[in-house]
Amino acid sequence: MALIPFDDRDGWIWLDGEFVQWREAKVHVLTHALHYASSVFEGERMYEGEIFKLREHSERLIRSAEILDFKIPFSVEEIDQASKETCARNGLHNAYVRPVAWRGAEQISVAAPESRTHVAIAAWEWPSYFDPEVKRRGIRMMWAPYSRPDPKTAPTASKAAGLYMICTISKHAADRAGYHDALMLDYRGYVAEATGANVFFVRDGAIHTPTPDCFLDGITRRTVMGLANDMGFEVVERHIKPEELSSFSECFLTGTAAEVTPVSEIAEHRYTPGNISLSLMDDYARLVRRQERVAA
Ligand code: PMP
């Protein structure tokens, strides 16, 4: 499949308060973000004309920047509005939405208090993150070569670009070894998350998920925990050791892009997408499209 480069497409990108032609939405090579990773972003999905949990994503973008010590010069309402207008301007109804904020080129040194914060929002049509057929059967994962860092080592509560270098390397390693994704441990050796999604396990009808104390507490994660509670399942947030993986019967990932994706394999462990994973997967798909949820 030929790749269509992301800097060579038709359409409009919202940049610092106005729409610019897609190909003109550029930055200079001496941009602080490019050298020092002073960049935060969001990943959102529009379903049937509505961006799911838009407010929460816009709030997280602003919070992520504050954690990196820069301020986004737009309000939550303005970011919400700009996100919707970006989809409308590009004629999108079902889309992936990517807001990003970064320090500009005024200062190119570690300290950059005078740098201007820029914000851009782009959106494009986007099908499933994992192939829908593969998704139902469950994806195959291996252990990631990297661990999530200590919150004293990195700003782990921020959706910061810099935290993704270990995700990209880990995902590439998984791809090369014939897997769909990689599961990361944290700095203490507990199970943490996938390279772009949170992880859940099932044992004896209860759902277990790692405590998000050094990685992103995903918006999808919270949503799926709510759905599981509504369906009457017990959800246990706790530290999970890798040795426990053999005691679980089901496993699934959650994320804006991954939605609810069953997992069939993590290294030597095997899981069968079962009742809980598949009903949460379907329930989530209905919820994001604002259809009536079927009571479990
Ligand atoms: N962890 C990582 C590393 C991610 O990139 C994502 C996707 N944003 C998530 C978890 C899930 O977060 P959300 O449900 O808010 O998309």
Residues whose N, C-alpha, C, O or C-beta is under 5 A from the ligand:
A	BS01	PMP	G43 E193 A194 T195 G196 A197 N198 L216 G218 I219 T220 R221 T254 G255 T256
